[in-house]
Amino acid sequence: MSLSDKLPPSSDRYEMMQRFRAREAWHVMKILSEFVESAEELQGITPAVSIFGSARTARDQRYYKLTEEVARLLSDAGFSVISGGGPGIMEAANKGAFYGRSPSVALNIVLPHEQTPNPYQDLSLKFNHFFSRKVMFVKYAIAYVVMPGGFGTLDEMFEALTLVQTGKSRKIPIILCGSEFWQGLLDWIRAQLVDGGMIAAADLDLVQLIDEPQAIVDTIFKYYETRGFEALPEENEQLLNL
């Protein structure tokens, strides 16, 4: 039996292709609607800080409690807190902000497991696509605080670093919290990426390692004390072209 014998008749193949193209066009429209709806909702939350971390961190673990403290301090200092809306570190970030002075913002993602929305959300958005969700984490945050986490956390952290390194996004504080967790990765980056000539030594300056919650808040304020939180004109251009 030849390959042509296994394929549907040409008329059926044409109809199948047309149906696929129609579905694909509709899918693109759904993606566009995620960008439009979320941008409209998030325009009024600035200044905001995005907090990333593991969905699997239990409530009695140290990093959960540390995240809750960081988020509460940020919220009381006037920063909206953006997190992923799920359990673990995301819940701790939303919870700390929820009981603070400023909004707790959740960018929920539809997943087959792990992503059950937590109850500490003043503003709750739902995404079906990781990439549109990640744009919103970047576009509306004036700083990132990255707690220990897995593949998703590392993905978000390295995407933020890449966008800043390449000039596709404005430079903002990117703070890693949890020396015991992050130090080995930073040592590897220095030994393999910097010494191997794959990134510049100055690229390591894009990230800071800070464990003390109040020091995280102070670092963010210090970064913006001479320029304010509003994006500069050239930074607005960068954000428009993310």
RAWO-V342955 format. One record per residue. N is the residue number from 1. RES is the residue in three letters. PHI is phi in degrees with one decimal (none if undefined). Layout:
BEGIN
n:N res:RES phi:PHI
n:N res:RES phi:PHI
END
This chain:
BEGIN
n:1 res:MET phi:none
n:2 res:SER phi:-84.0
n:3 res:LEU phi:-61.9
n:4 res:SER phi:-62.6
n:5 res:ASP phi:-68.8
n:6 res:LYS phi:-85.1
n:7 res:LEU phi:-83.5
n:8 res:PRO phi:-62.4
n:9 res:PRO phi:-54.8
n:10 res:SER phi:-57.3
n:11 res:SER phi:-65.4
n:12 res:ASP phi:-68.2
n:13 res:ARG phi:-62.5
n:14 res:TYR phi:-62.3
n:15 res:GLU phi:-65.1
n:16 res:MET phi:-61.2
n:17 res:MET phi:-65.3
n:18 res:GLN phi:-64.1
n:19 res:ARG phi:-64.0
n:20 res:PHE phi:-64.3
n:21 res:ARG phi:-64.5
n:22 res:ALA phi:-65.2
n:23 res:ARG phi:-64.1
n:24 res:GLU phi:-64.2
n:25 res:ALA phi:-63.3
n:26 res:TRP phi:-65.0
n:27 res:HIS phi:-62.7
n:28 res:VAL phi:-61.9
n:29 res:MET phi:-64.5
n:30 res:LYS phi:-65.6
n:31 res:ILE phi:-63.0
n:32 res:LEU phi:-59.1
n:33 res:SER phi:-65.0
n:34 res:GLU phi:-62.3
n:35 res:PHE phi:-64.5
n:36 res:VAL phi:-65.4
n:37 res:GLU phi:-64.8
n:38 res:SER phi:-69.8
n:39 res:ALA phi:-62.7
n:40 res:GLU phi:-63.2
n:41 res:GLU phi:-72.7
n:42 res:LEU phi:-94.0
n:43 res:GLN phi:-61.9
n:44 res:GLY phi:-98.7
n:45 res:ILE phi:-98.5
n:46 res:THR phi:-71.7
n:47 res:PRO phi:-75.1
n:48 res:ALA phi:-135.3
n:49 res:VAL phi:-122.5
n:50 res:SER phi:-90.1
n:51 res:ILE phi:-119.0
n:52 res:PHE phi:-112.2
n:53 res:GLY phi:169.5
n:54 res:SER phi:-68.6
n:55 res:ALA phi:-77.2
n:56 res:ARG phi:-102.8
n:57 res:THR phi:-75.3
n:58 res:ALA phi:-74.5
n:59 res:ARG phi:-65.8
n:60 res:ASP phi:-92.9
n:61 res:GLN phi:-84.6
n:62 res:ARG phi:-60.8
n:63 res:TYR phi:-70.9
n:64 res:TYR phi:-63.1
n:65 res:LYS phi:-65.8
n:66 res:LEU phi:-65.9
n:67 res:THR phi:-63.4
n:68 res:GLU phi:-59.8
n:69 res:GLU phi:-67.2
n:70 res:VAL phi:-59.9
n:71 res:ALA phi:-64.7
n:72 res:ARG phi:-64.7
n:73 res:LEU phi:-64.5
n:74 res:LEU phi:-63.0
n:75 res:SER phi:-63.3
n:76 res:ASP phi:-67.1
n:77 res:ALA phi:-83.6
n:78 res:GLY phi:106.2
n:79 res:PHE phi:-98.5
n:80 res:SER phi:-64.6
n:81 res:VAL phi:-115.0
n:82 res:ILE phi:-103.7
n:83 res:SER phi:-138.9
n:84 res:GLY phi:-83.1
n:85 res:GLY phi:83.5
n:86 res:GLY phi:-95.9
n:87 res:PRO phi:-82.3
n:88 res:GLY phi:66.7
n:89 res:ILE phi:-59.2
n:90 res:MET phi:-61.2
n:91 res:GLU phi:-63.9
n:92 res:ALA phi:-60.6
n:93 res:ALA phi:-66.4
n:94 res:ASN phi:-64.2
n:95 res:LYS phi:-65.7
n:96 res:GLY phi:-59.2
n:97 res:ALA phi:-70.6
n:98 res:PHE phi:-59.2
n:99 res:TYR phi:-92.5
n:100 res:GLY phi:-97.9
n:101 res:ARG phi:-83.6
n:102 res:SER phi:-112.6
n:103 res:PRO phi:-63.9
n:104 res:SER phi:-99.4
n:105 res:VAL phi:-111.7
n:106 res:ALA phi:-123.4
n:107 res:LEU phi:-103.0
n:108 res:ASN phi:-75.6
n:109 res:ILE phi:-120.7
n:110 res:VAL phi:-81.4
n:111 res:LEU phi:-132.3
n:112 res:PRO phi:-72.0
n:113 res:HIS phi:-156.3
n:114 res:GLU phi:75.3
n:115 res:GLN phi:-97.4
n:116 res:THR phi:-90.3
n:117 res:PRO phi:-58.8
n:118 res:ASN phi:-83.7
n:119 res:PRO phi:-86.8
n:120 res:TYR phi:-108.3
n:121 res:GLN phi:-128.8
n:122 res:ASP phi:-77.6
n:123 res:LEU phi:-128.6
n:124 res:SER phi:-122.0
n:125 res:LEU phi:-119.9
n:126 res:LYS phi:-120.7
n:127 res:PHE phi:-121.1
n:128 res:ASN phi:-102.4
n:129 res:HIS phi:-126.3
n:130 res:PHE phi:-61.0
n:131 res:PHE phi:-68.2
n:132 res:SER phi:-69.0
n:133 res:ARG phi:-63.5
n:134 res:LYS phi:-66.6
n:135 res:VAL phi:-60.3
n:136 res:MET phi:-70.4
n:137 res:PHE phi:-59.1
n:138 res:VAL phi:-78.2
n:139 res:LYS phi:-65.6
n:140 res:TYR phi:-111.9
n:141 res:ALA phi:-109.6
n:142 res:ILE phi:-99.9
n:143 res:ALA phi:-164.7
n:144 res:TYR phi:-117.6
n:145 res:VAL phi:-118.8
n:146 res:VAL phi:-111.1
n:147 res:MET phi:-91.6
n:148 res:PRO phi:-56.7
n:149 res:GLY phi:-168.0
n:150 res:GLY phi:-100.2
n:151 res:PHE phi:-57.5
n:152 res:GLY phi:-63.2
n:153 res:THR phi:-64.1
n:154 res:LEU phi:-64.2
n:155 res:ASP phi:-60.1
n:156 res:GLU phi:-65.5
n:157 res:MET phi:-65.2
n:158 res:PHE phi:-70.3
n:159 res:GLU phi:-65.1
n:160 res:ALA phi:-61.2
n:161 res:LEU phi:-62.4
n:162 res:THR phi:-64.7
n:163 res:LEU phi:-62.5
n:164 res:VAL phi:-70.6
n:165 res:GLN phi:-59.0
n:166 res:THR phi:-90.0
n:167 res:GLY phi:77.6
n:168 res:LYS phi:-81.1
n:169 res:SER phi:-136.6
n:170 res:ARG phi:-67.5
n:171 res:LYS phi:-78.1
n:172 res:ILE phi:-137.5
n:173 res:PRO phi:-64.0
n:174 res:ILE phi:-118.4
n:175 res:ILE phi:-114.1
n:176 res:LEU phi:-95.4
n:177 res:CYS phi:-116.4
n:178 res:GLY phi:120.4
n:179 res:SER phi:-56.8
n:180 res:GLU phi:-60.4
n:181 res:PHE phi:-80.7
n:182 res:TRP phi:-91.3
n:183 res:GLN phi:-60.2
n:184 res:GLY phi:-61.3
n:185 res:LEU phi:-65.9
n:186 res:LEU phi:-64.1
n:187 res:ASP phi:-63.5
n:188 res:TRP phi:-64.7
n:189 res:ILE phi:-60.3
n:190 res:ARG phi:-66.6
n:191 res:ALA phi:-74.2
n:192 res:GLN phi:-97.6
n:193 res:LEU phi:-85.3
n:194 res:VAL phi:-71.2
n:195 res:ASP phi:-64.8
n:196 res:GLY phi:-85.3
n:197 res:GLY phi:74.1
n:198 res:MET phi:-87.3
n:199 res:ILE phi:-138.0
n:200 res:ALA phi:-80.5
n:201 res:ALA phi:-58.6
n:202 res:ALA phi:-66.3
n:203 res:ASP phi:-64.2
n:204 res:LEU phi:-66.3
n:205 res:ASP phi:-72.0
n:206 res:LEU phi:-70.8
n:207 res:VAL phi:-124.1
n:208 res:GLN phi:-123.7
n:209 res:LEU phi:-108.9
n:210 res:ILE phi:-136.8
n:211 res:ASP phi:-102.8
n:212 res:GLU phi:-85.1
n:213 res:PRO phi:-54.0
n:214 res:GLN phi:-66.0
n:215 res:ALA phi:-65.2
n:216 res:ILE phi:-63.7
n:217 res:VAL phi:-61.9
n:218 res:ASP phi:-62.3
n:219 res:THR phi:-64.2
n:220 res:ILE phi:-65.7
n:221 res:PHE phi:-61.0
n:222 res:LYS phi:-62.9
n:223 res:TYR phi:-61.7
n:224 res:TYR phi:-102.8
n:225 res:GLU phi:-65.9
n:226 res:THR phi:-99.5
n:227 res:ARG phi:-132.3
n:228 res:GLY phi:80.4
n:229 res:PHE phi:-85.1
n:230 res:GLU phi:-67.0
n:231 res:ALA phi:-66.1
n:232 res:LEU phi:-71.6
n:233 res:PRO phi:-53.1
n:234 res:GLU phi:-68.6
n:235 res:GLU phi:-71.6
n:236 res:ASN phi:-61.2
n:237 res:GLU phi:-63.8
n:238 res:GLN phi:-60.1
n:239 res:LEU phi:-67.1
n:240 res:LEU phi:-67.6
n:241 res:ASN phi:-108.2
n:242 res:LEU phi:-56.9
END
